Amino acid sequence: MLPARIRYWLFDTLSVQTMRYVSAVPTRQAQGLTRKVYEMIREDFFKNGSLTSRSKVPELMAAIWTGGREAMLVADKVDRTTKDAVTAVLSQINDCPYCEDMLISLVHAGGDHEAANDILAKKGVDTSNETLRRRLEWVRAVSGQYDGETPDTPFTAEQLPEVIGTLMAMSDINRFSHVVMEDSPVIAPFGLQSAKAWALRMFGSELEVTRRLPLVPGRALGLLPPADLPGDMQWAKSNPRVADAVSRWTAAVEREGAKVIAPRVRALVTDSLRNWQLENMPLDGRWIDQAAGELNGEDRAIARLAIVLAKASYRVTDKMVADVLGENRDEERFIRILAWCSFTAARRFAGIVSQRIRDNASRTLTAIAA
């Protein structure tokens, strides 16, 4: 294992190699909340572009860190390796190669090399860990188009706030990173997947240090002011810590988004997502223009980006980004817009997952009663 100073420098350097449209605040220049979040990330995890890409708006970096840390990283009701594996699969579904590779490396760090290699190969996980296999099959089913049949939920009611919070956080990170991270810094030399698998395992061995000490639950909550739990996030209520984290996260994103996105745009995007059920969108682009309604100019550009990022992120184009980024390339404004867009999609996704879990439980009760 590399010395701590070299390891930190390596992670920090590699993580920003493929960053585009925005730039991270250099560690030595970080002050105030940015510095505080950087230090907590370094102590509890490792610096990476999916987090530091928001650093020029420190409240938004603190928000994604607070939500992600408390749901994904704290091994409270669900172990870390399960959450890393589940989010690696979700990152594949959401077409975020940067996130996928980082998470596969974290599965290696947790010691489940078989599952990590299977996820990389994009095949069913045949691990001897039956519980993990069922959980990965479940996340593939619950994160895709709904045919009315979802496997029984392989988590207890006590675990679900942490699980749904994890999926929401990674859904947000996937979409934001899909735009600002051009690709994974880990490539397959000469196209050899076996070489990439080896590289991810080696990277994972360096990440083992992130598992040595248990994380203190709730440590990130003080980064942001308290807030009420939104009505559409009642799935978190039974876990006060997760509920507190997502409440603060939500409030921060809404505050920052309101500074640069008109109310009519936010309302239109929210309405467009309200009836969306993760269905595949038509190949032609008419649905994009229809969803943007009668908005014009900058408002229309923001709405188009938000709706496409939510429903078909692989169809986000350089022009869509350029239309929002503008000629002056105001990074702070762009981060606020993009963070609101990615969060709003993730929020809707979490609601869909929660509803599918309830529907499945209701069907099970009906079958038992019959």
SULFEN-V748036 format. One record per pair of residues at least 4 apart in sequence whose C-alpha atoms are under 8 Angstrom apart, sorted by sequence separation. I is the first residue (numbers start at 1). J is the second residue. D is the distance in whole Angstrom. If there is no record, write none. Layout:
# SULFEN-V748036
i:I j:J d:D
i:I j:J d:D
This chain:
# SULFEN-V748036
i:2 j:6 d:6
i:3 j:7 d:6
i:4 j:8 d:6
i:5 j:9 d:6
i:6 j:10 d:6
i:7 j:11 d:6
i:8 j:12 d:6
i:9 j:13 d:6
i:10 j:14 d:6
i:11 j:15 d:6
i:12 j:16 d:7
i:13 j:17 d:7
i:15 j:19 d:8
i:19 j:23 d:7
i:25 j:29 d:7
i:26 j:30 d:6
i:30 j:34 d:6
i:31 j:35 d:5
i:32 j:36 d:6
i:33 j:37 d:6
i:34 j:38 d:6
i:35 j:39 d:6
i:36 j:40 d:6
i:37 j:41 d:6
i:38 j:42 d:6
i:39 j:43 d:6
i:40 j:44 d:6
i:41 j:45 d:5
i:42 j:46 d:5
i:47 j:51 d:7
i:48 j:52 d:6
i:49 j:53 d:5
i:50 j:54 d:8
i:51 j:55 d:7
i:54 j:58 d:7
i:57 j:61 d:7
i:58 j:62 d:6
i:59 j:63 d:6
i:60 j:64 d:6
i:61 j:65 d:6
i:62 j:66 d:6
i:63 j:67 d:6
i:64 j:68 d:6
i:65 j:69 d:6
i:66 j:70 d:6
i:67 j:71 d:6
i:68 j:72 d:5
i:69 j:73 d:5
i:70 j:74 d:6
i:75 j:79 d:5
i:78 j:82 d:7
i:79 j:83 d:7
i:80 j:84 d:6
i:81 j:85 d:6
i:82 j:86 d:6
i:83 j:87 d:6
i:84 j:88 d:6
i:85 j:89 d:6
i:86 j:90 d:6
i:87 j:91 d:6
i:88 j:92 d:6
i:89 j:93 d:6
i:90 j:94 d:6
i:91 j:95 d:6
i:92 j:96 d:6
i:96 j:100 d:6
i:97 j:101 d:6
i:98 j:102 d:6
i:99 j:103 d:6
i:100 j:104 d:6
i:101 j:105 d:6
i:102 j:106 d:6
i:103 j:107 d:6
i:104 j:108 d:6
i:105 j:109 d:6
i:106 j:110 d:6
i:107 j:111 d:7
i:108 j:112 d:6
i:112 j:116 d:6
i:113 j:117 d:6
i:114 j:118 d:6
i:115 j:119 d:6
i:116 j:120 d:6
i:117 j:121 d:6
i:118 j:122 d:6
i:119 j:123 d:6
i:129 j:133 d:6
i:130 j:134 d:6
i:131 j:135 d:6
i:132 j:136 d:6
i:133 j:137 d:6
i:134 j:138 d:6
i:135 j:139 d:6
i:136 j:140 d:6
i:137 j:141 d:6
i:138 j:142 d:6
i:139 j:143 d:6
i:140 j:144 d:6
i:141 j:145 d:8
i:142 j:146 d:7
i:146 j:150 d:8
i:155 j:159 d:6
i:156 j:160 d:6
i:157 j:161 d:8
i:159 j:163 d:6
i:160 j:164 d:6
i:161 j:165 d:6
i:162 j:166 d:6
i:163 j:167 d:6
i:164 j:168 d:6
i:165 j:169 d:6
i:166 j:170 d:6
i:167 j:171 d:6
i:168 j:172 d:6
i:169 j:173 d:6
i:170 j:174 d:6
i:171 j:175 d:6
i:172 j:176 d:6
i:173 j:177 d:6
i:174 j:178 d:6
i:175 j:179 d:7
i:176 j:180 d:6
i:177 j:181 d:5
i:178 j:182 d:7
i:188 j:192 d:5
i:192 j:196 d:7
i:193 j:197 d:6
i:194 j:198 d:6
i:195 j:199 d:6
i:196 j:200 d:6
i:197 j:201 d:6
i:198 j:202 d:6
i:199 j:203 d:6
i:200 j:204 d:6
i:201 j:205 d:6
i:202 j:206 d:7
i:203 j:207 d:7
i:204 j:208 d:6
i:207 j:211 d:8
i:208 j:212 d:7
i:229 j:233 d:7
i:230 j:234 d:7
i:233 j:237 d:8
i:236 j:240 d:7
i:239 j:243 d:6
i:240 j:244 d:6
i:241 j:245 d:6
i:242 j:246 d:6
i:243 j:247 d:6
i:244 j:248 d:6
i:245 j:249 d:6
i:246 j:250 d:6
i:247 j:251 d:6
i:248 j:252 d:6
i:249 j:253 d:6
i:250 j:254 d:6
i:251 j:255 d:6
i:252 j:256 d:6
i:253 j:257 d:6
i:254 j:258 d:6
i:255 j:259 d:7
i:256 j:260 d:7
i:257 j:261 d:6
i:258 j:262 d:7
i:261 j:265 d:7
i:262 j:266 d:7
i:263 j:267 d:6
i:264 j:268 d:6
i:265 j:269 d:6
i:266 j:270 d:6
i:267 j:271 d:6
i:268 j:272 d:6
i:269 j:273 d:6
i:270 j:274 d:6
i:271 j:275 d:8
i:272 j:276 d:7
i:285 j:289 d:7
i:286 j:290 d:6
i:287 j:291 d:6
i:288 j:292 d:6
i:289 j:293 d:7
i:295 j:299 d:6
i:296 j:300 d:5
i:297 j:301 d:6
i:298 j:302 d:6
i:299 j:303 d:6
i:300 j:304 d:6
i:301 j:305 d:6
i:302 j:306 d:6
i:303 j:307 d:6
i:304 j:308 d:6
i:305 j:309 d:6
i:306 j:310 d:6
i:307 j:311 d:6
i:308 j:312 d:5
i:309 j:313 d:4
i:312 j:316 d:8
i:316 j:320 d:6
i:317 j:321 d:7
i:318 j:322 d:6
i:319 j:323 d:6
i:320 j:324 d:7
i:321 j:325 d:6
i:322 j:326 d:6
i:325 j:329 d:5
i:326 j:330 d:7
i:330 j:334 d:6
i:331 j:335 d:6
i:332 j:336 d:6
i:333 j:337 d:6
i:334 j:338 d:6
i:335 j:339 d:6
i:336 j:340 d:6
i:337 j:341 d:6
i:338 j:342 d:6
i:339 j:343 d:6
i:340 j:344 d:6
i:341 j:345 d:6
i:342 j:346 d:6
i:343 j:347 d:6
i:344 j:348 d:6
i:345 j:349 d:6
i:346 j:350 d:6
i:347 j:351 d:6
i:348 j:352 d:6
i:349 j:353 d:6
i:350 j:354 d:6
i:351 j:355 d:6
i:352 j:356 d:6
i:353 j:357 d:6
i:354 j:358 d:6
i:355 j:359 d:6
i:356 j:360 d:6
i:357 j:361 d:6
i:358 j:362 d:6
i:359 j:363 d:6
i:360 j:364 d:6
i:361 j:365 d:6
i:362 j:366 d:6
i:363 j:367 d:6
i:364 j:368 d:6
i:365 j:369 d:6
i:366 j:370 d:6
i:2 j:7 d:6
i:25 j:30 d:6
i:30 j:35 d:5
i:31 j:36 d:8
i:40 j:45 d:8
i:41 j:46 d:6
i:42 j:47 d:6
i:47 j:52 d:7
i:55 j:60 d:7
i:68 j:73 d:7
i:69 j:74 d:6
i:75 j:80 d:6
i:78 j:83 d:7
i:91 j:96 d:5
i:92 j:97 d:7
i:107 j:112 d:6
i:108 j:113 d:5
i:118 j:123 d:6
i:119 j:124 d:7
i:127 j:132 d:8
i:141 j:146 d:8
i:155 j:160 d:6
i:188 j:193 d:6
i:229 j:234 d:7
i:237 j:242 d:8
i:238 j:243 d:8
i:258 j:263 d:7
i:261 j:266 d:7
i:282 j:287 d:7
i:295 j:300 d:5
i:296 j:301 d:8
i:308 j:313 d:6
i:309 j:314 d:8
i:316 j:321 d:8
i:322 j:327 d:8
i:325 j:330 d:7
i:329 j:334 d:8
i:41 j:47 d:6
i:54 j:60 d:6
i:55 j:61 d:5
i:74 j:80 d:7
i:91 j:97 d:7
i:107 j:113 d:7
i:118 j:124 d:7
i:119 j:125 d:7
i:127 j:133 d:6
i:188 j:194 d:8
i:189 j:195 d:6
i:236 j:242 d:6
i:237 j:243 d:5
i:281 j:287 d:8
i:294 j:300 d:8
i:309 j:315 d:8
i:325 j:331 d:8
i:54 j:61 d:5
i:73 j:80 d:6
i:118 j:125 d:5
i:126 j:133 d:7
i:188 j:195 d:6
i:189 j:196 d:7
i:236 j:243 d:5
i:308 j:315 d:7
i:309 j:316 d:6
i:16 j:24 d:8
i:27 j:35 d:7
i:30 j:38 d:8
i:53 j:61 d:8
i:72 j:80 d:7
i:91 j:99 d:6
i:92 j:100 d:6
i:107 j:115 d:8
i:108 j:116 d:6
i:118 j:126 d:8
i:125 j:133 d:6
i:142 j:150 d:6
i:188 j:196 d:5
i:229 j:237 d:8
i:292 j:300 d:6
i:308 j:316 d:6
i:325 j:333 d:8
i:38 j:47 d:7
i:52 j:61 d:7
i:91 j:100 d:5
i:107 j:116 d:6
i:141 j:150 d:6
i:187 j:196 d:6
i:325 j:334 d:6
i:51 j:61 d:6
i:115 j:125 d:6
i:141 j:151 d:7
i:186 j:196 d:7
i:324 j:334 d:7
i:27 j:38 d:8
i:72 j:83 d:6
i:88 j:99 d:7
i:89 j:100 d:7
i:105 j:116 d:7
i:115 j:126 d:8
i:125 j:136 d:8
i:292 j:303 d:6
i:305 j:316 d:7
i:72 j:84 d:8
i:88 j:100 d:5
i:104 j:116 d:5
i:115 j:127 d:6
i:138 j:150 d:7
i:292 j:304 d:6
i:51 j:64 d:7
i:87 j:100 d:8
i:88 j:101 d:8
i:104 j:117 d:8
i:114 j:127 d:6
i:124 j:137 d:8
i:138 j:151 d:6
i:186 j:199 d:7
i:291 j:304 d:8
i:51 j:65 d:7
i:138 j:152 d:8
i:186 j:200 d:7
i:229 j:243 d:7
i:88 j:103 d:5
i:104 j:119 d:7
i:138 j:153 d:7
i:229 j:244 d:7
i:289 j:304 d:7
i:305 j:320 d:6
i:87 j:103 d:7
i:88 j:104 d:6
i:104 j:120 d:7
i:138 j:154 d:7
i:228 j:244 d:8
i:288 j:304 d:6
i:291 j:307 d:8
i:304 j:320 d:8
i:305 j:321 d:7
i:227 j:244 d:7
i:229 j:246 d:7
i:230 j:247 d:7
i:85 j:103 d:7
i:135 j:153 d:8
i:226 j:244 d:7
i:229 j:247 d:5
i:84 j:103 d:6
i:85 j:104 d:7
i:101 j:120 d:8
i:135 j:154 d:6
i:228 j:247 d:6
i:272 j:291 d:7
i:288 j:307 d:7
i:301 j:320 d:7
i:305 j:324 d:8
i:84 j:104 d:7
i:134 j:154 d:7
i:135 j:155 d:8
i:227 j:247 d:5
i:228 j:248 d:8
i:288 j:308 d:7
i:34 j:55 d:6
i:226 j:247 d:7
i:227 j:248 d:5
i:84 j:106 d:6
i:85 j:107 d:6
i:226 j:248 d:6
i:301 j:323 d:6
i:302 j:324 d:6
i:84 j:107 d:6
i:131 j:154 d:8
i:218 j:241 d:6
i:221 j:244 d:7
i:225 j:248 d:6
i:301 j:324 d:6
i:34 j:58 d:5
i:37 j:61 d:8
i:41 j:65 d:8
i:217 j:241 d:8
i:221 j:245 d:6
i:224 j:248 d:6
i:227 j:251 d:6
i:268 j:292 d:8
i:24 j:49 d:8
i:33 j:58 d:6
i:37 j:62 d:6
i:81 j:106 d:7
i:224 j:249 d:8
i:298 j:323 d:7
i:33 j:59 d:8
i:81 j:107 d:6
i:298 j:324 d:7
i:25 j:52 d:7
i:34 j:61 d:8
i:221 j:248 d:8
i:24 j:52 d:5
i:34 j:62 d:8
i:37 j:65 d:8
i:224 j:252 d:8
i:24 j:53 d:5
i:33 j:62 d:8
i:81 j:110 d:5
i:19 j:49 d:7
i:23 j:53 d:6
i:24 j:54 d:7
i:25 j:55 d:6
i:80 j:110 d:8
i:85 j:115 d:8
i:89 j:119 d:7
i:265 j:295 d:8
i:281 j:311 d:7
i:22 j:53 d:7
i:24 j:55 d:6
i:25 j:56 d:6
i:81 j:112 d:8
i:85 j:116 d:7
i:88 j:119 d:7
i:280 j:311 d:8
i:281 j:312 d:7
i:310 j:341 d:8
i:15 j:47 d:7
i:16 j:48 d:7
i:24 j:56 d:7
i:279 j:311 d:8
i:280 j:312 d:8
i:306 j:338 d:8
i:309 j:341 d:7
i:310 j:342 d:7
i:15 j:48 d:5
i:16 j:49 d:5
i:23 j:56 d:8
i:278 j:311 d:7
i:309 j:342 d:7
i:8 j:42 d:8
i:15 j:49 d:5
i:19 j:53 d:8
i:85 j:119 d:8
i:265 j:299 d:6
i:269 j:303 d:6
i:273 j:307 d:8
i:307 j:341 d:8
i:310 j:344 d:8
i:311 j:345 d:8
i:11 j:46 d:7
i:12 j:47 d:6
i:265 j:300 d:8
i:268 j:303 d:8
i:272 j:307 d:7
i:302 j:337 d:8
i:306 j:341 d:5
i:310 j:345 d:5
i:11 j:47 d:6
i:12 j:48 d:6
i:305 j:341 d:8
i:306 j:342 d:7
i:309 j:345 d:8
i:310 j:346 d:8
i:11 j:48 d:7
i:262 j:299 d:7
i:265 j:302 d:8
i:266 j:303 d:8
i:269 j:306 d:7
i:8 j:46 d:7
i:261 j:299 d:8
i:265 j:303 d:6
i:269 j:307 d:6
i:8 j:47 d:8
i:306 j:345 d:8
i:261 j:302 d:8
i:89 j:136 d:7
i:93 j:140 d:8
i:50 j:99 d:8
i:86 j:135 d:7
i:90 j:139 d:7
i:82 j:132 d:7
i:86 j:136 d:6
i:89 j:139 d:8
i:90 j:140 d:7
i:93 j:143 d:8
i:85 j:136 d:7
i:89 j:140 d:7
i:86 j:139 d:7
i:90 j:143 d:7
i:164 j:235 d:8
i:165 j:236 d:7
i:278 j:349 d:8
i:164 j:236 d:8
i:273 j:345 d:8
i:260 j:333 d:7
i:99 j:173 d:8
i:161 j:235 d:6
i:162 j:236 d:8
i:270 j:344 d:7
i:274 j:348 d:7
i:99 j:174 d:7
i:160 j:235 d:8
i:161 j:236 d:5
i:273 j:348 d:7
i:277 j:352 d:7
i:160 j:236 d:8
i:161 j:237 d:8
i:260 j:336 d:7
i:261 j:337 d:7
i:90 j:167 d:8
i:94 j:171 d:8
i:120 j:197 d:7
i:161 j:238 d:7
i:162 j:239 d:8
i:165 j:242 d:7
i:260 j:337 d:7
i:96 j:174 d:6
i:99 j:177 d:8
i:161 j:239 d:6
i:87 j:166 d:8
i:91 j:170 d:7
i:95 j:174 d:8
i:96 j:175 d:7
i:98 j:177 d:7
i:257 j:336 d:5
i:83 j:163 d:8
i:87 j:167 d:7
i:90 j:170 d:8
i:91 j:171 d:8
i:94 j:174 d:7
i:98 j:178 d:8
i:117 j:197 d:7
i:158 j:238 d:7
i:162 j:242 d:7
i:256 j:336 d:6
i:257 j:337 d:6
i:77 j:158 d:7
i:78 j:159 d:6
i:90 j:171 d:8
i:94 j:175 d:7
i:96 j:177 d:7
i:158 j:239 d:8
i:161 j:242 d:7
i:165 j:246 d:8
i:77 j:159 d:5
i:96 j:178 d:5
i:161 j:243 d:8
i:257 j:339 d:8
i:83 j:166 d:7
i:87 j:170 d:6
i:91 j:174 d:6
i:95 j:178 d:7
i:98 j:181 d:7
i:101 j:184 d:7
i:253 j:336 d:8
i:257 j:340 d:5
i:78 j:162 d:7
i:98 j:182 d:8
i:256 j:340 d:8
i:77 j:162 d:7
i:78 j:163 d:8
i:98 j:183 d:5
i:99 j:184 d:8
i:101 j:186 d:7
i:97 j:183 d:6
i:98 j:184 d:4
i:253 j:339 d:7
i:254 j:340 d:7
i:96 j:183 d:8
i:97 j:184 d:6
i:98 j:185 d:7
i:253 j:340 d:6
i:113 j:201 d:8
i:71 j:161 d:8
i:72 j:162 d:7
i:253 j:343 d:8
i:71 j:162 d:5
i:72 j:163 d:8
i:71 j:163 d:7
i:108 j:200 d:8
i:109 j:201 d:8
i:72 j:165 d:7
i:108 j:201 d:6
i:71 j:165 d:5
i:72 j:166 d:5
i:71 j:166 d:5
i:105 j:200 d:5
i:109 j:204 d:4
i:104 j:200 d:7
i:105 j:201 d:6
i:108 j:204 d:5
i:109 j:205 d:6
i:68 j:165 d:8
i:72 j:169 d:8
i:105 j:202 d:8
i:107 j:204 d:7
i:108 j:205 d:7
i:109 j:206 d:8
i:67 j:165 d:7
i:68 j:166 d:7
i:71 j:169 d:8
i:102 j:200 d:8
i:105 j:203 d:6
i:106 j:204 d:6
i:109 j:207 d:6
i:110 j:208 d:7
i:101 j:200 d:7
i:105 j:204 d:4
i:109 j:208 d:5
i:104 j:204 d:8
i:68 j:169 d:5
i:106 j:207 d:7
i:110 j:211 d:7
i:67 j:169 d:6
i:68 j:170 d:8
i:105 j:207 d:8
i:106 j:208 d:8
i:109 j:211 d:8
i:64 j:169 d:7
i:64 j:173 d:8
i:233 j:351 d:7
i:232 j:351 d:7
i:235 j:354 d:7
i:50 j:173 d:6
i:50 j:176 d:8
i:50 j:177 d:6
i:53 j:180 d:7
i:49 j:177 d:8
i:50 j:181 d:8
i:146 j:277 d:7
i:49 j:181 d:7
i:145 j:277 d:7
i:146 j:278 d:8
i:145 j:278 d:5
i:146 j:279 d:8
i:144 j:278 d:6
i:145 j:279 d:5
i:175 j:309 d:7
i:143 j:278 d:7
i:144 j:279 d:7
i:145 j:280 d:7
i:175 j:310 d:8
i:178 j:313 d:7
i:179 j:316 d:8
i:175 j:313 d:7
i:75 j:214 d:7
i:74 j:214 d:8
i:75 j:215 d:7
i:74 j:215 d:6
i:76 j:217 d:8
i:73 j:215 d:8
i:74 j:216 d:7
i:74 j:217 d:6
i:70 j:217 d:7
i:70 j:218 d:6
i:70 j:220 d:7
i:69 j:220 d:7
i:66 j:220 d:5
i:65 j:220 d:8
i:66 j:221 d:6
i:66 j:223 d:8
i:22 j:180 d:7
i:20 j:179 d:8
i:21 j:180 d:6
i:20 j:180 d:5
i:19 j:180 d:6
i:20 j:181 d:6
i:62 j:223 d:6
i:63 j:224 d:7
i:19 j:181 d:4
i:20 j:182 d:6
i:62 j:224 d:7
i:176 j:338 d:7
i:18 j:181 d:5
i:19 j:182 d:6
i:176 j:339 d:7
i:18 j:182 d:5
i:46 j:210 d:7
i:18 j:183 d:6
i:45 j:210 d:5
i:59 j:224 d:8
i:18 j:184 d:7
i:44 j:210 d:7
i:176 j:342 d:6
i:18 j:185 d:6
i:172 j:339 d:8
i:175 j:342 d:5
i:17 j:185 d:7
i:173 j:342 d:7
i:15 j:185 d:7
i:172 j:342 d:5
i:14 j:185 d:6
i:44 j:215 d:7
i:70 j:241 d:7
i:71 j:242 d:6
i:171 j:342 d:8
i:172 j:343 d:5
i:70 j:242 d:6
i:172 j:345 d:7
i:171 j:345 d:8
i:172 j:346 d:5
i:67 j:242 d:8
i:70 j:245 d:7
i:171 j:346 d:5
i:169 j:346 d:7
i:67 j:245 d:5
i:168 j:346 d:5
i:171 j:349 d:8
i:66 j:245 d:6
i:67 j:246 d:5
i:168 j:347 d:6
i:66 j:246 d:8
i:168 j:349 d:7
i:67 j:249 d:6
i:168 j:350 d:5
i:66 j:249 d:7
i:167 j:350 d:7
i:63 j:248 d:7
i:64 j:249 d:7
i:165 j:350 d:7
i:37 j:223 d:8
i:63 j:249 d:5
i:164 j:350 d:6
i:63 j:250 d:8
i:63 j:252 d:6
i:164 j:353 d:7
i:33 j:223 d:8
i:63 j:253 d:7
i:164 j:354 d:7
i:60 j:252 d:7
i:59 j:252 d:7
i:60 j:253 d:6
i:60 j:256 d:8
i:59 j:256 d:8
i:7 j:206 d:7
i:1 j:205 d:7
i:2 j:206 d:7
i:153 j:357 d:7
i:1 j:206 d:6
i:150 j:356 d:8
i:153 j:360 d:8
i:152 j:360 d:7
i:152 j:361 d:8
i:143 j:353 d:7
i:150 j:360 d:7
i:142 j:353 d:6
i:149 j:360 d:8
i:142 j:356 d:7
i:95 j:313 d:8
i:94 j:313 d:7
i:95 j:314 d:7
i:56 j:331 d:8
i:57 j:332 d:6
i:56 j:332 d:6
i:60 j:336 d:8
i:57 j:335 d:7
i:56 j:335 d:8
i:57 j:336 d:7
i:60 j:339 d:7
i:54 j:335 d:6
i:23 j:331 d:8
i:22 j:331 d:6
i:21 j:331 d:7
i:22 j:335 d:8
